[in-house]
């Protein structure tokens, strides 16, 4: 089991990626959301020239805001700076698009996008746009980009249809953290179903399944909703609530049971904001910090649903169970203010044992 870090892209925070490499984390996934953070490729370029071992890539680049050739050229540029340790994670943009009041890319369009992107990441030719115009990078030499070293494509998926696309197109999948190995085994069935439907067989030794979470190592006797726990993973927990509200707002989907205790109060809070600008408010503090008016929603149930919280032994046991179910990596995204503290603690107490 690899443990990597997911990073809210910040051009002034490259020391965090450098420290993650020093501590032995395997991957740094730099997040892409143009109305929230720094540009992920600018931050990746800075990280590439200051590191030498950690794998670097997008976590995840948004398909709805960057045409496939733009993402391909951008990550191939990073691969010229960090040859052989670059990867491309892509997703339909549940936050990046919603924060602009737009829906994520539809499944059919996501499928077409991935079909175009994959050959471009290998320096090959693809058919671009509705007209199917043949395109390729026509000046791949002289150091502009690097296609000679492989750029794995990791496809983000949450439900059966997007996971099927990960199985169809991806060299790996980007997931929300499964509860246990049994859930992970079910995810594998969806990935393999998508692959088999298109004549592909997934090699579990090569296909890389990575899951996003936050992780807190409890001290002996510490409550799972202590103030310290909330300070380390509260932002991840609230980001899951934000996502649930988007699903409710746009599709009428009810929240998971863990949110039942806060749901009426939370929806009342958001509905107090003007409808025409509510999309800006929903994701306030997204995966960085918790807004003061939202701190009351960090119940044990909300925290536990989105984050891995436990003693070192409990976390190690859970990670071993997920690995047995076929998960290859967990990437952790702590709150911004406590990110270095979490990085050190997980590296000391969990990383050596998985």
C-alpha positions in Angstrom: 0.0 0.0 0.0 1.4 3.4 -1.0 0.5 6.5 0.9 0.6 9.7 -1.0 -0.5 13.3 -0.4 -3.2 15.3 -2.2 -2.4 19.0 -2.2 -4.7 22.1 -2.6 -2.4 23.6 -5.2 -0.6 26.6 -3.9 2.5 28.1 -5.6 3.8 29.3 -2.2 3.5 25.9 -0.5 6.0 23.7 -2.4 7.9 23.0 0.8 5.0 20.7 1.7 5.6 18.5 -1.4 9.4 18.6 -0.7 8.8 17.4 2.9 6.4 14.7 1.8 9.2 13.3 -0.5 11.7 13.5 2.4 9.3 11.5 4.6 8.7 8.7 2.0 5.3 9.5 0.7 4.9 8.0 -2.8 2.8 10.5 -4.8 1.8 14.1 -4.7 -1.5 14.8 -6.4 -2.0 18.5 -7.0 -5.6 19.5 -7.2 -7.2 21.5 -10.0 -9.9 24.1 -9.4 -9.4 27.4 -11.0 -11.8 29.4 -8.7 -10.3 27.9 -5.5 -6.5 27.4 -5.7 -3.4 28.2 -7.7 -3.1 26.7 -11.1 -2.1 23.0 -10.6 0.4 22.9 -13.5 2.2 26.0 -12.2 2.5 24.4 -8.8 3.6 21.1 -10.4 6.4 22.8 -12.3 7.7 24.3 -9.1 7.5 20.9 -7.3 9.2 19.1 -10.2 12.3 21.2 -10.0 12.6 20.9 -6.2 12.1 17.1 -5.9 13.7 14.1 -7.4 11.8 10.9 -6.3 8.2 11.5 -5.5 5.7 10.9 -8.3 3.9 14.1 -9.4 0.6 14.7 -11.1 -2.8 16.2 -11.2 -5.2 15.1 -8.5 -7.3 15.6 -10.6 -7.2 17.8 -13.7 -10.7 18.9 -14.8 -12.0 17.8 -18.1 -14.7 20.5 -18.4 -12.2 23.4 -18.1 -9.3 22.2 -20.2 -9.6 20.6 -23.7 -7.8 17.2 -23.9 -4.9 18.6 -25.9 -4.3 21.3 -23.3 -4.2 18.8 -20.5 -2.0 16.5 -22.5 0.6 19.2 -23.4 0.5 20.5 -19.8 1.3 17.2 -18.1 3.8 16.3 -20.8 5.6 19.5 -20.0 5.8 18.5 -16.3 7.1 15.1 -17.6 9.9 17.0 -19.3 10.8 18.4 -15.9 10.2 15.2 -13.9 10.8 12.4 -16.4 9.3 9.1 -15.6 7.6 10.2 -12.4 4.7 12.1 -13.8 1.0 10.9 -14.0 -2.2 12.4 -15.2 -5.3 12.2 -13.0 -8.5 13.5 -14.6 -12.1 14.0 -13.4 -15.3 15.5 -14.6 -15.1 18.5 -12.2 -17.6 18.1 -9.5 -16.2 21.0 -7.5 -14.3 23.0 -10.2 -17.5 23.2 -12.3 -20.0 23.5 -9.6 -18.2 26.5 -8.0 -18.8 28.3 -11.3 -22.5 27.3 -11.3 -21.9 24.7 -14.0 -22.5 21.0 -14.0 -19.7 18.5 -14.3 -19.1 16.9 -17.7 -21.7 14.4 -18.7 -20.8 10.7 -18.9 -21.0 10.6 -22.7 -18.8 13.6 -23.0 -16.4 12.3 -20.4 -16.1 9.1 -22.3 -15.3 11.0 -25.5 -12.8 13.2 -23.7 -10.9 10.2 -22.3 -10.9 8.5 -25.7 -9.2 11.6 -27.1 -6.8 12.2 -24.2 -5.3 8.7 -23.9 -3.4 8.6 -27.2 -2.3 12.2 -26.8 -0.6 11.3 -23.5 1.5 8.8 -25.4 2.5 11.3 -28.1 0.1 9.7 -30.6 -2.7 11.0 -32.8 -6.3 11.5 -31.6 -9.5 12.8 -33.2 -10.4 16.1 -31.7 -13.9 17.6 -31.1 -17.2 16.8 -32.6 -15.7 17.0 -36.1 -13.1 14.4 -35.4 -10.2 16.5 -36.6 -6.9 14.5 -36.4 -4.4 16.1 -34.0 -1.1 15.3 -32.4 1.8 17.2 -30.8 3.8 18.1 -33.9 7.0 19.3 -32.1 7.5 16.7 -29.3 11.3 16.8 -29.4 13.8 19.5 -28.3 12.5 19.3 -24.7 9.2 21.1 -25.1 7.4 18.0 -23.8 8.2 14.4 -22.9 6.2 11.5 -24.2 9.1 9.0 -24.2 8.6 8.3 -20.4 5.1 6.9 -19.8 2.4 9.2 -18.3 -0.2 6.9 -16.7 -3.8 8.0 -17.0 -5.8 7.8 -13.7 -9.5 8.3 -14.1 -11.7 9.7 -11.3 -15.0 7.8 -10.7 -17.6 7.9 -8.0 -20.5 5.8 -9.4 -20.9 2.7 -11.6 -20.8 4.6 -14.9 -17.7 6.7 -14.2 -15.9 3.7 -12.6 -16.8 1.8 -15.8 -15.0 4.5 -17.8 -12.0 4.2 -15.5 -11.9 0.5 -16.4 -12.4 1.2 -20.1 -9.7 4.0 -20.5 -7.5 4.2 -17.4 -4.2 2.9 -16.2 -5.7 3.4 -12.8 -8.7 4.9 -11.0 -9.1 7.7 -8.4 -11.7 7.0 -5.8 -13.2 8.2 -2.6 -11.9 6.0 0.3 -13.8 2.8 0.6 -15.0 1.8 4.0 -13.4 -1.6 3.9 -12.0 -4.4 1.7 -15.4 -5.7 0.8 -16.5 -2.3 -0.6 -13.2 -2.1 -2.5 -13.8 -5.5 -4.0 -17.2 -4.3 -5.3 -15.5 -1.2 -6.8 -13.1 -3.7 -8.6 -16.2 -5.4 -10.1 -17.4 -2.2 -11.5 -14.0 -1.3 -13.0 -13.6 -4.8 -14.5 -17.1 -4.7 -15.9 -16.3 -1.4 -17.8 -13.1 -2.9 -19.1 -14.7 -6.2 -20.2 -17.6 -4.4 -22.0 -15.0 -2.9 -24.3 -12.8 -6.0 -24.8 -10.2 -5.0 -22.2 -8.9 -7.1 -19.4 -7.5 -5.2 -16.4 -4.2 -6.4 -15.0 -4.5 -6.0 -11.2 -0.7 -5.9 -10.9 -0.5 -2.8 -13.1 -3.9 -1.0 -12.7 -3.4 1.5 -9.9 -6.4 2.3 -7.6 -5.9 5.3 -5.4 -8.4 6.7 -2.9 -8.7 10.2 -1.4 -9.2 10.7 2.4 -7.9 12.5 5.4 -6.2 10.6 8.2 -5.9 11.3 11.9 -3.9 9.2 14.3 -5.6 9.2 17.6 -3.8 9.4 20.9 -4.6 6.8 23.6 -8.1 7.6 24.9 -8.6 10.5 22.5 -12.2 11.0 21.3 -12.8 10.7 17.6 -14.3 14.2 17.5 -11.7 16.0 19.7 -10.8 19.5 18.7 -7.4 18.2 17.5 -9.2 15.7 15.2 -11.4 18.4 13.8 -8.4 20.7 13.2 -6.7 17.9 11.1 -9.6 16.5 9.1 -12.6 18.8 9.5 -12.1 20.4 6.0 -12.3 16.9 4.3 -15.4 16.1 6.3 -17.1 19.3 5.3 -16.1 18.9 1.6 -18.0 15.6 1.7 -21.0 17.5 3.1 -20.6 20.1 0.3 -20.7 17.3 -2.3 -23.8 15.8 -0.8 -25.5 19.1 -0.9 -24.7 19.5 -4.6 -26.1 16.1 -5.3 -29.3 17.0 -3.3 -29.6 20.4 -4.9 -29.1 19.3 -8.5 -30.6 15.8 -8.5 -32.7 15.5 -5.4 -30.5 12.7 -4.1 -30.9 12.2 -0.3 -27.7 12.4 1.9 -26.1 9.4 3.3 -27.2 8.3 6.8 -24.2 9.8 8.5 -25.4 13.3 7.6 -29.0 12.8 8.8 -28.4 14.5 12.1 -27.2 17.8 10.6 -29.0 17.9 7.3 -32.0 20.1 8.0 -29.9 22.6 9.8 -27.2 22.6 7.2 -29.6 23.0 4.2 -31.4 25.8 6.1 -28.0 27.6 6.4 -27.2 27.3 2.8 -30.6 28.3 1.6 -30.2 31.6 3.5 -27.8 32.6 0.8 -29.1 34.2 -2.4 -29.8 31.4 -5.0 -27.9 33.2 -7.8 -24.7 33.2 -5.8 -25.2 30.1 -3.6 -22.8 28.1 -5.8 -20.0 30.4 -4.6 -20.9 29.7 -0.9 -21.4 25.9 -1.0 -17.6 25.1 -1.4 -16.3 27.8 1.0 -13.0 26.7 2.5 -13.1 23.6 0.3 -10.6 21.0 1.6 -8.5 23.7 3.3 -10.4 24.9 6.4 -13.9 24.9 7.9 -15.9 28.1 8.0 -16.8 29.2 11.5 -20.6 28.8 10.8 -20.0 25.2 9.7 -18.0 24.0 12.6 -21.1 22.8 14.5 -21.7 20.2 11.7 -18.5 18.3 12.5 -20.2 15.5 14.4 -18.6 12.1 15.0 -20.7 10.6 12.3 -19.8 13.3 9.7 -16.1 13.1 10.6 -16.1 9.3 10.4 -17.9 9.0 7.1 -15.3 10.9 5.2 -12.1 10.4 7.1 -9.8 7.7 8.4 -9.7 8.3 12.2 -8.2 5.8 14.6 -5.2 4.7 16.6 -2.2 3.8 14.6 -3.0 0.1 15.0 -6.6 0.6 13.8 -5.5 2.6 10.8 -2.8 0.1 9.9 -5.4 -2.8 10.1 -7.8 -0.9 8.0 -5.2 -0.1 5.3 -4.2 -3.8 5.2 -7.8 -4.7 4.7 -8.2 -2.2 1.8 -5.0 -3.5 0.3 -6.3 -7.0 0.4 -9.4 -5.8 -1.4 -7.3 -4.3 -4.2 -6.6 -0.7 -3.2 -3.1 0.3 -4.1 -2.8 3.8 -2.6 -4.4 6.2 -0.1 -3.7 9.9 -0.6 -4.3 12.1 2.4 -5.5 15.7 2.3 -5.3 17.3 5.8 -6.6 20.7 6.8 -4.3 23.5 5.6 -3.3 24.8 9.0 -2.3 21.4 10.3 -0.9 19.8 7.1 2.7 19.5 8.3 1.7 18.1 11.6 -0.4 15.4 10.0 2.4 14.7 7.4 4.9 14.0 10.2 2.6 12.0 12.4 1.3 9.7 9.6 4.9 9.2 8.3 6.1 8.2 11.8 3.2 6.0 13.0 1.6 4.5 9.9 3.7 4.7 6.8 6.4 2.3 8.0 3.9 -0.4 8.6 2.0 -0.5 5.3 
